[in-house]
Amino acid sequence: MFAASLFYALNLIKLMKDKEVKGYSLGSIIFFTAWNCWNVIFFVLATNLFWTQFSAGLVAILNLVYLFLLIKYRRRDLSLEKIFQKKDSHLN
């Protein structure tokens, strides 16, 4: 699970660098974010393995931040598209 957090971190760094959303499925991101949050609850209640609990928490936090930034950048892109459409309609 710790390895997964490294890959989530790489995706998050790339998203923060680009500040642009392309080619993603919001449904899959929401599903895996919910699943990882459930994993945190499960591992805390069912195990006494600190590193497993820590890794699950790290993955869940990274996923939540990733989901937040996806929504933020997507909303920004949609509002910019509306602005440019309004400007283009005035030119015609």
Buried (B, 14 or more C-beta within 10 A) or exposed (E): BEEBBEEBBEBBEEBEEEEEBEEEEEEEBBEBBEEBBEBBEEBBEEEEEEEBBBBBBBBBBBBEBBBEBBBEBBEEBEEEEEEEEEEEEEEE
